[in-house]
Amino acid sequence: MYRLTTKGEHIRDMFNSIAPRYDFLNRLLSLGIDRRWRKFAVRKIFYTPNGHILDVATGTADVALEIAAATPPSVKITGVDFSEQMIELGGEKVRKAGLSERISLKVAPCEAIPFEDGTFDSATIAFGIRNVIDRLVGLKEIQRVLKPGGRVVILEFSNPRSKTFKALYNFYFLKVLPVVGGLFSNFSAYKYLPDSVLEFPSQEDFKETMISAGFKSVNHYDLTFGIATVYTGDKP
């Protein structure tokens, strides 16, 4: 049985603590742009009739619900997340949407996905890969549970390349976001967010990690001046 590291447990506990305000703050702090990013990412998935799609680090099931809206009713979606509170809130949203028969949610970390090899047509992970302590292990797990020819689609914050825009972005991310987040939720959690983004590898370095995990045809798409990036990779 996989056991989270001490750092992993700390991050999980942090997400459990901010779960009740997570959706509200996402919309507020991103000015609603995160919805457009998710839609773009979901358009990159691959699926077959009666297929099965995995959403890793599903949180409160925003991406799982977006996948359901973008795919035929025959496609099933499973979301996994290491935060019990996020899964509980996500389950409430799924039930309210009347999608309990299409979307199932489980508590599980990215590094130990509880499914057989070759189960899913595609896998998504939005704003979650930077919270995975051993990213290579997590990516290998995602690759393992994909069918041959399956696709991973990863949406993550990134660092803008324009010096001018990057200066404005860093001011907002490092100075404004933690304060606003702290007013409504947990200051330390919203201090962690920008710190974790700044520590995340460049697009080229992260694509190399995806290749090391066994993915081919790896690409990336920068969104909104490079604030966020979508990565795609296929299983041979």
Secondary structure, DSSP 8 states (H G I E B T S, - for coil): -----HHHHHHHHHHHHHGGGHHHHHHHHHTTHHHHHHHHHHTT----TT-EEEEET-TTTHHHHHHHHHS-TT-EEEEEES-HHHHHHHHHHHHHTT-TTTEEEEE--TTS--S-TT-EEEEEEES-GGG-SSHHHHHHHHHHHEEEEEEEEEEEE---SSHHHHHHHHHIIIIIHHHHHHHHS-HHHHHHHHHHHHTS--HHHHHHHHHHTT-EEEEEEEEGGGTEEEEEEE--
